[in-house]
Structure formats: structure tokens, C-alpha cells
């Protein structure tokens, strides 16, 4: 993972407790930022916070 130098956004649901560690993944990527979205693994994709986090990341 250390070889991935492109800016990366790690997203996770606040209540997603069974899909590894988003925090550790973000720490392992040299240029990563992390956003936590309300909800579970799948319900978080319906939240407006997801779109806001993506837009902010893409805007730089």
C-alpha cells in the first residue's frame, strides 16, 4: 500500500464494524484522507454526507 502515492479517499459507515479497519487502511496509504458516513456498510451509500465527502475530496 505504501507504493500507492495517488490521493485516496477511504470511506466507511460509522456503524460498519465488520469490514476491516478503515482507519488502519487510511494510515497505510501515504496520501489518504478518511471520511466516516452515518450508517452501516450499505445504508451509508444513501446518505447525503457521502456525496458531500466525495465532492470535497474531488475539489481538493
Secondary structure as GFF3:
##gff-version 3
##sequence-region A 1 60
A	DSSP	beta_strand	8	13	.	.	.	ID=ss1
A	DSSP	alpha_helix	22	28	.	.	.	ID=ss2
A	DSSP	beta_strand	32	37	.	.	.	ID=ss3
A	DSSP	three_ten_helix	43	46	.	.	.	ID=ss4
A	DSSP	alpha_helix	48	59	.	.	.	ID=ss5
###
